[in-house]
Amino acid sequence: MTHVMAKGANIALPVAAVRAVLRWSATPGAPDVDASALLLGPGGKVRSDADFVFYNQPRHPSGLVRHLPKQQTSDGGEITDTVEAELGKLPADVDRVVLAGSSEGGSFRAVGGLRLQLFDAAAGEGAPALAEFAMADGDEVTALVAGELYRRAGAWKFRAVGQGYASGLIGLATDFGITVEDEGDAGAPSAQAPAGPPAAPATDPRTALPDPRPAGRPEPGTFTLAPAVPQPQAAARTAPAPAGVPANTPPPPLNPPTVPPNVPPAPSAPPAHRPGYGYPPPATAPRNPQQGGYGYPPQAPQQQGGYGYPQPQPPAPAPAQGYGHPQQQAPQQAPQQGGYGYPRPTTALPAPQPAPAAEEFALPPQGPQFQPR
């Protein structure tokens, strides 16, 4: 019994393999139609480009889905294009098998009597179809999904879809994850070839181009630097060694060292004269004379006598007075004492000073409280 299906209807398939036949009328001048199949995974995309089975890739690598050659009926009134699928042997990661078609030379509106029939692949010729879906109201599209085979609760089912693609077979294949290489082909995307060994990198064509600048002409902005060493000296350095001189003898210096002119040495200072034993040394000026502060007299340098001579006594410093106060007279120095073994110098005694006259003593006037009563 054949199930005549409407768009969106579905039926269960109690068979392990099916044969999907796309059939249309052989009208002169009508577009040509090609059937195809896509094996989809759980995500609704093909696992690889090998899951696209069509006239340029008629057999799936597993051999479970095949595209058969196009045929014409015995009376010549119809043309059929067939895809076979062994549903019971497909791997578990294949959830759907999309049954599609594409037209060449016009849209499906110009194709008459277009319909999809589903047969049991194990049944012989002449067996009735399991299901039939007519697509008479074709739109201005060049590719369409006629129906799909899908898993549901461990069994396979068939659904009538009838969805068109105005972009043709290329748009349909791209929508399901197929890599399209040649978009200029007439609605037939080619399958991706297996990856081969990597091609050798192409040489850079820029390295093979000749230099456009004329030979012998310097480039603008190019300067020639003078040699760091004059040419005669450079030739002298590179001249071969004379005969009889070992090869490892270092070359003579380019500039021999110059001898400074004879300069007489500086006269040395005469030795300082030292006094004899027992004589006082000559007086020398102090290197760093100590100056007094502001308002104080400078200190005179001290002179030390020789051995056996009396030592000079430094004068006692006079205390400085502030500004506006009378200056005190410095006390007279004590007479110098003679050295050891020498007589002491005699000094004249000062003349006696007369005693001052006695003044009369009188009490100041007293008040009445101090008067005797």
HELIX and SHEET records of a PDB file:
HELIX    1   1 ASP A   49  ASP A   51  5                                   3    
HELIX    2   2 LEU A   87  LYS A   89  5                                   3    
HELIX    3   3 PHE A  108  ALA A  110  5                                   3    
HELIX    4   4 GLY A  168  ASP A  175  1                                   8    
HELIX    5   5 PRO A  205  ALA A  208  5                                   4    
HELIX    6   6 GLN A  231  THR A  238  1                                   8    
HELIX    7   7 PRO A  368  PHE A  370  5                                   3    
SHEET    1   A 6 HIS A   3  MET A   5  0                                        
SHEET    2   A 6 ALA A 131  ALA A 134  1                                        
SHEET    3   A 6 ARG A 115  ASP A 120 -1                                        
SHEET    4   A 6 VAL A  18  SER A  25 -1                                        
SHEET    5   A 6 GLU A  78  ALA A  85 -1                                        
SHEET    6   A 6 VAL A  65  HIS A  67 -1                                        
SHEET    1   B 6 HIS A   3  MET A   5  0                                        
SHEET    2   B 6 ALA A 131  ALA A 134  1                                        
SHEET    3   B 6 ARG A 115  ASP A 120 -1                                        
SHEET    4   B 6 VAL A  18  SER A  25 -1                                        
SHEET    5   B 6 GLU A  78  ALA A  85 -1                                        
SHEET    6   B 6 GLN A  71  GLN A  72 -1                                        
SHEET    1   C 6 ASN A  10  ALA A  12  0                                        
SHEET    2   C 6 ALA A 155  TYR A 165 -1                                        
SHEET    3   C 6 ALA A 143  ARG A 152 -1                                        
SHEET    4   C 6 ARG A  96  GLU A 104 -1                                        
SHEET    5   C 6 ASP A  32  LEU A  40 -1                                        
SHEET    6   C 6 PHE A  52  VAL A  53 -1                                        
END                                                                             
